[in-house]
Amino acid sequence: EKGIRAQLSGTLRAVQLPGDEHRLLAGTLIAGDRVDVVGNWSVPEGAQSHVTRTILRDILVLEPAQQADTQSKLTEGGKKGLSVKLALTDAQEQKLFWIAENGALTLTLRSPTDASDSPESAESWWTLLVDGLKAQQLEALIPNARQLEALTPNGGVPNNE
């Protein structure tokens, strides 16, 4: 009888996330599915270098992508406005809000049974370029690769030292 409210307790909050059909997996998600949120943003903020990583994992879908209200349809120039409702902790909601306002995001559907996670990582132009290449291949591609690598430790991703 309480609908979505019955699925919320403790620190869980219902969040309505707008987006397009591709990023919100419209037509794919159903209530009860679990998703990850993948974000992409500039590092440092406003720079040309970007980093991509999974920022939230195992998020409950309360309501799959549906048409948003009439006002959002109008503000998007007649495009269909879609939104999905997710259950997030108050701390997770802060991360989602930040990436929605300062970067780009997409949802990825988790396996409904025995889902597991790869080790944490962050991807950048450097990690995508060098992944799987041998040193000789990299040097042939970029003659000054060793200097570039020295300038961008951790693939351009700042460490927290």
MDTraj code that builds the backbone (N, CA, C; nanometers):
import mdtraj as md
import numpy as np

residues = "GLU LYS GLY ILE ARG ALA GLN LEU SER GLY THR LEU ARG ALA VAL GLN LEU PRO GLY ASP GLU HIS ARG LEU LEU ALA GLY THR LEU ILE ALA GLY ASP ARG VAL ASP VAL VAL GLY ASN TRP SER VAL PRO GLU GLY ALA GLN SER HIS VAL THR ARG THR ILE LEU ARG ASP ILE LEU VAL LEU GLU PRO ALA GLN GLN ALA ASP THR GLN SER LYS LEU THR GLU GLY GLY LYS LYS GLY LEU SER VAL LYS LEU ALA LEU THR ASP ALA GLN GLU GLN LYS LEU PHE TRP ILE ALA GLU ASN GLY ALA LEU THR LEU THR LEU ARG SER PRO THR ASP ALA SER ASP SER PRO GLU SER ALA GLU SER TRP TRP THR LEU LEU VAL ASP GLY LEU LYS ALA GLN GLN LEU GLU ALA LEU ILE PRO ASN ALA ARG GLN LEU GLU ALA LEU THR PRO ASN GLY GLY VAL PRO ASN ASN GLU".split()
xyz = np.array([
    [0.0812, -0.1201, 0.0000],
    [0.0000, 0.0000, 0.0000],
    [0.0850, 0.1257, 0.0000],
    [0.2033, 0.1204, 0.0608],
    [0.2881, 0.2384, 0.0698],
    [0.3762, 0.2564, -0.0534],
    [0.3750, 0.1600, -0.1452],
    [0.4551, 0.1713, -0.2672],
    [0.6034, 0.1771, -0.2383],
    [0.6699, 0.2735, -0.2988],
    [0.8145, 0.2888, -0.2839],
    [0.8528, 0.3116, -0.1385],
    [0.7719, 0.3829, -0.0648],
    [0.8019, 0.4130, 0.0757],
    [0.8237, 0.2857, 0.1581],
    [0.7566, 0.1792, 0.1232],
    [0.7701, 0.0532, 0.1964],
    [0.9088, -0.0085, 0.1780],
    [0.9817, 0.0325, 0.0742],
    [1.1145, -0.0223, 0.0465],
    [1.2256, 0.0608, 0.1088],
    [1.1899, 0.1701, 0.1755],
    [1.2887, 0.2601, 0.2341],
    [1.2897, 0.2476, 0.3857],
    [1.4091, 0.2406, 0.4410],
    [1.4243, 0.2435, 0.5857],
    [1.5641, 0.2920, 0.6168],
    [1.5853, 0.3320, 0.7400],
    [1.7181, 0.3766, 0.7823],
    [1.7708, 0.4903, 0.6970],
    [1.8883, 0.4702, 0.6399],
    [1.9526, 0.5758, 0.5607],
    [1.9117, 0.5740, 0.4138],
    [1.8245, 0.4796, 0.3736],
    [1.7844, 0.4726, 0.2327],
    [1.6928, 0.5885, 0.1956],
    [1.7164, 0.6419, 0.0776],
    [1.6364, 0.7503, 0.0226],
    [1.5958, 0.7130, -0.1188],
    [1.4804, 0.7601, -0.1625],
    [1.4393, 0.7435, -0.3022],
    [1.4897, 0.8641, -0.3797],
    [1.5585, 0.8393, -0.4901],
    [1.6133, 0.9453, -0.5739],
    [1.5632, 0.9243, -0.7156],
    [1.5144, 1.0303, -0.7756],
    [1.4693, 1.0245, -0.9146],
    [1.5786, 1.0842, -1.0015],
    [1.6320, 1.0028, -1.0909],
    [1.7446, 1.0421, -1.1754],
    [1.6976, 1.0607, -1.3189],
    [1.7083, 1.1821, -1.3734],
    [1.6708, 1.2033, -1.5138],
    [1.7830, 1.1600, -1.6071],
    [1.7471, 1.1315, -1.7305],
    [1.8481, 1.0962, -1.8293],
    [1.7826, 1.0494, -1.9572],
    [1.8648, 0.9999, -2.0478],
    [1.8092, 0.9511, -2.1740],
    [1.7902, 0.7996, -2.1673],
    [1.7254, 0.7466, -2.2677],
    [1.6896, 0.6054, -2.2674],
    [1.8101, 0.5126, -2.2606],
    [1.9216, 0.5551, -2.3162],
    [2.0403, 0.4698, -2.3183],
    [2.1078, 0.4659, -2.1814],
    [2.1281, 0.5814, -2.1222],
    [2.1973, 0.5882, -1.9928],
    [2.1143, 0.5305, -1.8786],
    [1.9810, 0.5328, -1.8941],
    [1.8929, 0.4811, -1.7891],
    [1.8418, 0.3404, -1.8178],
    [1.8900, 0.2785, -1.9249],
    [1.8515, 0.1427, -1.9633],
    [1.7002, 0.1280, -1.9754],
    [1.6384, 0.2271, -2.0391],
    [1.4932, 0.2245, -2.0592],
    [1.4542, 0.1017, -2.1387],
    [1.3503, 0.0334, -2.0951],
    [1.3054, -0.0874, -2.1617],
    [1.3795, -0.2116, -2.1173],
    [1.4848, -0.1954, -2.0391],
    [1.5638, -0.3078, -1.9893],
    [1.5404, -0.3292, -1.8403],
    [1.5447, -0.2210, -1.7628],
    [1.5308, -0.2329, -1.6179],
    [1.3879, -0.2634, -1.5762],
    [1.3769, -0.3374, -1.4666],
    [1.2478, -0.3580, -1.4001],
    [1.2688, -0.3284, -1.2519],
    [1.1619, -0.2977, -1.1822],
    [1.1707, -0.2734, -1.0382],
    [1.2320, -0.3957, -0.9713],
    [1.3262, -0.3713, -0.8799],
    [1.3947, -0.4798, -0.8106],
    [1.5302, -0.5133, -0.8690],
    [1.5589, -0.4676, -0.9918],
    [1.6917, -0.4876, -1.0491],
    [1.7947, -0.4138, -0.9653],
    [1.9190, -0.4533, -0.9831],
    [2.0328, -0.3866, -0.9193],
    [2.1225, -0.3313, -1.0282],
    [2.1712, -0.2082, -1.0082],
    [2.2566, -0.1423, -1.1073],
    [2.3806, -0.0859, -1.0410],
    [2.4808, -0.0601, -1.1233],
    [2.5977, 0.0168, -1.0838],
    [2.5890, 0.1504, -1.1560],
    [2.6510, 0.2528, -1.0989],
    [2.6577, 0.3842, -1.1619],
    [2.8022, 0.4084, -1.2024],
    [2.8249, 0.4290, -1.3320],
    [2.9574, 0.4586, -1.3857],
    [2.9622, 0.6073, -1.4161],
    [3.0651, 0.6743, -1.3657],
    [3.0786, 0.8183, -1.3862],
    [3.2028, 0.8538, -1.4640],
    [3.1976, 0.9685, -1.5305],
    [3.3105, 1.0227, -1.6059],
    [3.3189, 1.1712, -1.5740],
    [3.4399, 1.2195, -1.5364],
    [3.4547, 1.3606, -1.5028],
    [3.5973, 1.4063, -1.5278],
    [3.6157, 1.5392, -1.5268],
    [3.7464, 1.6007, -1.5506],
    [3.8327, 1.5925, -1.4259],
    [3.9626, 1.5635, -1.4465],
    [4.0593, 1.5615, -1.3374],
    [4.1825, 1.6367, -1.3811],
    [4.2213, 1.7469, -1.3145],
    [4.1433, 1.8166, -1.2129],
    [4.0207, 1.8815, -1.2762],
    [3.9299, 1.9274, -1.1922],
    [3.8043, 1.9833, -1.2395],
    [3.8294, 2.0924, -1.3445],
    [3.7597, 2.0825, -1.4569],
    [3.7731, 2.1802, -1.5649],
    [3.8851, 2.1498, -1.6633],
    [3.9637, 2.0459, -1.6372],
    [4.0755, 2.0112, -1.7246],
    [4.0263, 1.9302, -1.8442],
    [4.1172, 1.9047, -1.9381],
    [4.0858, 1.8230, -2.0547],
    [4.0967, 1.6734, -2.0249],
    [4.1711, 1.6367, -1.9210],
    [4.1859, 1.4958, -1.8851],
    [4.0616, 1.4501, -1.8093],
    [4.0153, 1.3312, -1.8440],
    [3.8980, 1.2749, -1.7786],
    [3.9316, 1.1397, -1.7175],
    [3.8542, 1.1008, -1.6198],
    [3.8676, 0.9703, -1.5578],
    [3.7286, 0.9070, -1.5532],
    [3.7240, 0.7762, -1.5667],
    [3.5982, 0.7025, -1.5614],
    [3.6133, 0.5899, -1.4608],
    [3.5107, 0.5740, -1.3781],
    [3.5108, 0.4616, -1.2848],
    [3.3708, 0.4335, -1.2344],
    [3.3523, 0.3150, -1.1803],
    [3.2259, 0.2801, -1.1163],
    [3.2257, 0.3487, -0.9807],
    [3.1275, 0.4377, -0.9607],
    [3.1268, 0.5155, -0.8365],
    [3.0255, 0.4641, -0.7346],
    [2.9236, 0.3914, -0.7804],
    [2.8253, 0.3319, -0.6897],
    [2.7947, 0.1907, -0.7387],
    [2.7799, 0.0971, -0.6460],
    [2.7546, -0.0418, -0.6838],
    [2.6301, -0.0959, -0.6129],
    [2.5644, -0.1894, -0.6822],
    [2.4553, -0.2664, -0.6237],
    [2.3404, -0.1770, -0.5736],
    [2.2968, -0.0868, -0.6590],
    [2.1901, 0.0077, -0.6253],
    [2.0557, -0.0515, -0.6675],
    [1.9586, -0.0462, -0.5780],
    [1.8258, -0.1008, -0.6034],
    [1.7439, -0.0075, -0.6921],
    [1.6856, -0.0628, -0.7985],
    [1.5948, 0.0119, -0.8849],
    [1.4552, 0.0014, -0.8236],
    [1.4010, 0.1157, -0.7828],
    [1.2661, 0.1195, -0.7277],
    [1.1620, 0.1241, -0.8384],
    [1.1948, 0.1999, -0.9426],
    [1.1026, 0.2165, -1.0552],
    [1.1854, 0.2390, -1.1811],
    [1.1654, 0.1583, -1.2855],
    [1.2458, 0.1728, -1.4072],
    [1.2161, 0.3037, -1.4800],
    [1.2954, 0.3325, -1.5816],
    [1.2821, 0.4571, -1.6578],
    [1.1401, 0.4735, -1.7091],
    [1.0841, 0.5903, -1.6803],
    [0.9501, 0.6260, -1.7245],
    [0.9515, 0.7692, -1.7720],
    [0.8453, 0.8076, -1.8406],
    [0.8322, 0.9459, -1.8830],
    [0.8343, 1.0375, -1.7615],
    [0.9131, 1.1426, -1.7694],
    [0.9155, 1.2416, -1.6624],
    [0.7945, 1.3329, -1.6786],
    [0.7794, 1.4262, -1.5883],
    [0.6624, 1.5139, -1.5939],
    [0.6657, 1.6052, -1.7160],
    [0.5545, 1.6709, -1.7448],
    [0.5397, 1.7553, -1.8630],
    [0.6413, 1.8683, -1.8650],
    [0.6706, 1.9265, -1.7493],
    [0.7645, 2.0389, -1.7437],
    [0.9011, 1.9974, -1.7974],
    [0.9538, 1.8809, -1.7572],
    [1.0851, 1.8406, -1.8061],
    [1.0815, 1.8098, -1.9549],
    [0.9693, 1.7628, -2.0074],
    [0.9579, 1.7405, -2.1517],
    [0.9720, 1.8725, -2.2253],
    [0.9109, 1.9777, -2.1709],
    [0.9174, 2.1082, -2.2358],
    [1.0576, 2.1661, -2.2309],
    [1.1258, 2.1523, -2.1180],
    [1.2585, 2.2116, -2.1053],
    [1.3631, 2.1384, -2.1874],
    [1.3351, 2.0171, -2.2314],
    [1.4303, 1.9428, -2.3124],
    [1.4005, 1.9565, -2.4609],
    [1.3261, 2.0599, -2.4984],
    [1.3019, 2.0866, -2.6393],
    [1.2179, 1.9808, -2.7072],
    [1.1222, 1.9242, -2.6359],
    [1.0329, 1.8281, -2.6980],
    [1.0816, 1.6849, -2.6920],
    [1.2056, 1.6624, -2.6462],
    [1.2538, 1.5253, -2.6318],
    [1.1765, 1.4569, -2.5201],
    [1.1694, 1.3270, -2.5279],
    [1.1054, 1.2529, -2.4202],
    [1.1945, 1.2604, -2.2974],
    [1.1392, 1.3122, -2.1872],
    [1.2136, 1.3182, -2.0626],
    [1.1915, 1.1901, -1.9843],
    [1.2978, 1.1204, -1.9522],
    [1.2895, 0.9963, -1.8782],
    [1.3542, 1.0118, -1.7424],
    [1.3098, 0.9320, -1.6477],
    [1.3750, 0.9276, -1.5176],
    [1.3569, 0.7892, -1.4586],
    [1.4503, 0.7513, -1.3724],
    [1.4467, 0.6242, -1.3022],
    [1.4516, 0.6561, -1.1529],
    [1.3865, 0.5761, -1.0713],
    [1.3910, 0.5951, -0.9268],
    [1.4806, 0.4879, -0.8669],
    [1.5769, 0.5331, -0.7859],
    [1.6748, 0.4447, -0.7235],
    [1.6694, 0.4594, -0.5726],
    [1.7058, 0.3554, -0.5000],
    [1.7186, 0.3598, -0.3542],
    [1.8659, 0.3742, -0.3208],
    [1.9013, 0.4866, -0.2606],
    [2.0400, 0.5159, -0.2250],
    [2.0480, 0.5556, -0.0792],
    [2.1635, 0.5301, -0.0174],
    [2.1845, 0.5859, 0.1158],
    [2.2044, 0.7357, 0.1000],
    [2.1950, 0.8074, 0.2093],
    [2.2162, 0.9513, 0.2014],
    [2.3583, 0.9837, 0.1543],
    [2.4570, 0.9026, 0.1910],
    [2.5951, 0.9251, 0.1449],
    [2.6083, 0.8948, -0.0048],
    [2.5459, 0.7882, -0.0527],
    [2.5508, 0.7559, -0.1952],
    [2.4835, 0.8638, -0.2784],
    [2.3768, 0.9210, -0.2268],
    [2.3043, 1.0247, -0.3001],
    [2.3936, 1.1444, -0.3265],
    [2.4818, 1.1762, -0.2338],
    [2.5742, 1.2882, -0.2539],
    [2.6662, 1.2624, -0.3728],
    [2.7170, 1.1403, -0.3842],
    [2.8032, 1.1049, -0.4972],
    [2.7255, 1.1121, -0.6284],
    [2.6034, 1.0580, -0.6283],
    [2.5211, 1.0609, -0.7491],
    [2.4918, 1.2045, -0.7900],
    [2.4566, 1.2886, -0.6945],
    [2.4263, 1.4282, -0.7246],
    [2.5494, 1.4978, -0.7826],
    [2.6667, 1.4731, -0.7235],
    [2.7882, 1.5386, -0.7716],
    [2.8170, 1.4999, -0.9171],
    [2.8133, 1.3716, -0.9472],
    [2.8460, 1.3292, -1.0837],
    [2.7393, 1.3751, -1.1817],
    [2.6139, 1.3780, -1.1407],
    [2.5063, 1.4250, -1.2293],
    [2.5231, 1.5726, -1.2620],
    [2.5761, 1.6503, -1.1686],
    [2.5935, 1.7942, -1.1888],
    [2.7275, 1.8311, -1.2511],
    [2.8291, 1.7478, -1.2344],
    [2.9651, 1.7857, -1.2740],
    [3.0314, 1.6939, -1.3754],
    [2.9640, 1.5903, -1.4166],
    [3.0238, 1.4967, -1.5115],
    [2.9161, 1.4302, -1.5943],
    [2.9393, 1.3064, -1.6264],
    [2.8421, 1.2265, -1.7012],
    [2.8307, 1.0924, -1.6299],
    [2.7151, 1.0286, -1.6456],
    [2.6961, 0.8996, -1.5809],
    [2.6114, 0.8081, -1.6673],
    [2.6221, 0.6808, -1.6386],
    [2.5372, 0.5806, -1.7017],
    [2.5128, 0.4702, -1.6009],
    [2.4019, 0.4005, -1.6167],
    [2.3707, 0.2863, -1.5319],
    [2.4115, 0.1588, -1.6035],
    [2.4571, 0.0614, -1.5280],
    [2.4872, -0.0705, -1.5828],
    [2.4122, -0.1735, -1.5005],
    [2.3472, -0.2669, -1.5669],
    [2.2668, -0.3696, -1.5016],
    [2.3564, -0.4792, -1.4448],
    [2.3329, -0.5143, -1.3202],
    [2.4061, -0.6232, -1.2559],
    [2.3342, -0.7548, -1.2803],
    [2.4058, -0.8629, -1.2735],
    [2.3463, -0.9950, -1.2849],
    [2.2485, -1.0153, -1.1694],
    [2.1315, -1.0744, -1.1967],
    [2.0361, -1.0966, -1.0884],
    [2.0780, -1.2075, -0.9927],
    [2.1742, -1.2892, -1.0327],
    [2.2219, -1.3960, -0.9448],
    [2.3733, -1.3955, -0.9391],
    [2.4261, -1.4057, -0.8213],
    [2.5711, -1.4167, -0.7981],
    [2.6527, -1.3063, -0.8640],
    [2.6051, -1.1832, -0.8609],
    [2.6828, -1.0722, -0.9163],
    [2.8086, -1.0528, -0.8322],
    [2.9191, -1.0275, -0.8982],
    [3.0434, -0.9974, -0.8274],
    [3.1060, -0.8749, -0.8917],
    [3.2072, -0.8207, -0.8255],
    [3.2707, -0.6980, -0.8729],
    [3.4169, -0.7227, -0.9068],
    [3.4626, -0.6584, -1.0131],
    [3.6048, -0.6576, -1.0461],
    [3.6751, -0.5691, -0.9434],
    [3.8075, -0.5800, -0.9340],
    [3.8797, -0.4897, -0.8433],
    [3.8557, -0.3442, -0.8833],
    [3.8574, -0.2558, -0.7856],
    [3.8384, -0.1133, -0.8121],
    [3.9470, -0.0636, -0.9070],
    [3.9089, 0.0246, -0.9968],
    [4.0049, 0.0843, -1.0896],
    [3.9489, 0.2169, -1.1386],
    [4.0328, 0.2930, -1.2032],
    [3.9923, 0.4170, -1.2684],
    [4.0585, 0.4185, -1.4047],
    [3.9832, 0.4575, -1.5042],
    [4.0363, 0.4611, -1.6406],
    [4.0543, 0.6058, -1.6853],
    [4.1585, 0.6281, -1.7608],
    [4.1874, 0.7606, -1.8173],
    [4.2434, 0.7399, -1.9577],
    [4.2776, 0.8478, -2.0238],
    [4.3351, 0.8357, -2.1574],
    [4.4611, 0.7493, -2.1522],
    [4.5390, 0.7637, -2.0452],
    [4.6648, 0.6908, -2.0366],
    [4.6410, 0.5418, -2.0160],
    [4.5519, 0.5048, -1.9246],
    [4.5290, 0.3634, -1.8977],
    [4.4659, 0.2947, -2.0181],
    [4.3793, 0.3644, -2.0904],
    [4.3199, 0.3060, -2.2106],
    [4.4253, 0.2863, -2.3192],
    [4.5178, 0.3805, -2.3277],
    [4.6224, 0.3720, -2.4291],
    [4.7200, 0.2586, -2.4003],
    [4.7649, 0.2450, -2.2780],
    [4.8717, 0.1505, -2.2476],
    [4.8236, 0.0118, -2.2104],
    [4.6959, -0.0056, -2.1817],
    [4.6446, -0.1352, -2.1389],
    [4.6747, -0.2440, -2.2416],
    [4.7513, -0.3426, -2.2000],
    [4.7815, -0.4574, -2.2845],
    [4.8992, -0.4386, -2.3786],
    [4.9538, -0.3177, -2.3885],
    [5.0681, -0.2959, -2.4778],
    [5.1986, -0.3306, -2.4079],
    [5.2884, -0.3872, -2.4833],
    [5.4229, -0.4125, -2.4328],
    [5.5014, -0.2820, -2.4456],
    [5.6073, -0.2683, -2.3672],
    [5.6878, -0.1468, -2.3659],
    [5.7352, -0.1090, -2.5064],
    [5.7771, -0.2084, -2.5853],
    [5.8263, -0.1824, -2.7210],
    [5.7146, -0.1253, -2.8095],
    [5.5934, -0.1782, -2.7967],
    [5.4806, -0.1272, -2.8742],
    [5.4472, 0.0162, -2.8342],
    [5.4518, 0.0405, -2.7059],
    [5.4210, 0.1739, -2.6560],
    [5.5255, 0.2754, -2.7029],
    [5.6505, 0.2387, -2.6981],
    [5.7564, 0.3287, -2.7435],
    [5.7460, 0.3561, -2.8927],
    [5.7019, 0.2589, -2.9707],
    [5.6827, 0.2801, -3.1140],
    [5.5648, 0.3736, -3.1388],
    [5.4651, 0.3632, -3.0566],
    [5.3472, 0.4479, -3.0699],
    [5.3753, 0.5901, -3.0221],
    [5.4407, 0.6006, -2.9082],
    [5.4723, 0.7311, -2.8490],
    [5.6203, 0.7317, -2.8152],
    [5.7020, 0.7975, -2.8978],
    [5.8467, 0.7963, -2.8741],
    [5.8859, 0.8444, -2.7347],
    [5.8120, 0.9381, -2.6788],
    [5.8468, 0.9916, -2.5478],
    [5.7584, 0.9317, -2.4382],
    [5.7206, 0.8077, -2.4529],
    [5.6270, 0.7439, -2.3593],
    [5.6780, 0.7457, -2.2160],
    [5.8076, 0.7240, -2.1989],
    [5.8611, 0.7208, -2.0617],
    [5.8466, 0.8575, -1.9951],
    [5.8680, 0.9661, -2.0699],
    [5.8499, 1.0995, -2.0129],
    [5.7025, 1.1261, -1.9824],
    [5.6128, 1.0818, -2.0717],
    [5.4693, 1.1003, -2.0479],
    [5.4253, 1.0256, -1.9230],
    [5.4747, 0.9035, -1.9083],
    [5.4366, 0.8243, -1.7927],
    [5.4858, 0.8905, -1.6637],
    [5.6065, 0.9479, -1.6695],
    [5.6606, 1.0159, -1.5518],
    [5.5766, 1.1383, -1.5155],
    [5.5213, 1.2043, -1.6170],
    [5.4383, 1.3222, -1.5915],
    [5.2994, 1.2855, -1.5412],
    [5.2546, 1.1651, -1.5701],
    [5.1194, 1.1235, -1.5325],
    [5.1232, 0.9932, -1.4541],
    [5.1744, 0.9975, -1.3307],
    [5.1756, 0.8743, -1.2524],
    [5.0324, 0.8227, -1.2326],
    [5.0202, 0.6939, -1.2241],
    [4.8893, 0.6302, -1.2078],
    [4.7964, 0.6607, -1.3247],
    [4.8526, 0.6814, -1.4421],
    [4.7692, 0.7054, -1.5589],
    [4.6945, 0.8369, -1.5553],
    [4.7537, 0.9371, -1.4895],
    [4.6875, 1.0670, -1.4825],
    [4.5877, 1.0764, -1.3691],
    [4.5759, 0.9697, -1.2903],
    [4.4836, 0.9707, -1.1774],
    [4.5635, 1.0055, -1.0526],
    [4.5283, 1.1154, -0.9863],
    [4.6050, 1.1537, -0.8676],
    [4.5903, 1.0492, -0.7570],
    [4.7019, 1.0199, -0.6897],
    [4.6890, 0.9279, -0.5769],
    [4.6634, 1.0102, -0.4511],
    [4.6265, 0.9455, -0.3466],
    [4.5855, 1.0162, -0.2240],
    [4.6957, 1.0192, -0.1206],
    [4.8172, 1.0389, -0.1646],
    [4.9281, 1.0422, -0.0698],
    [4.9428, 1.1809, -0.0116],
])
top = md.Topology()
chain = top.add_chain()
for i, resn in enumerate(residues, 1):
    res = top.add_residue(resn, chain, resSeq=i)
    for name in ("N", "CA", "C"):
        top.add_atom(name, md.element.get_by_symbol(name[0]), res)
traj = md.Trajectory(xyz[None], top)
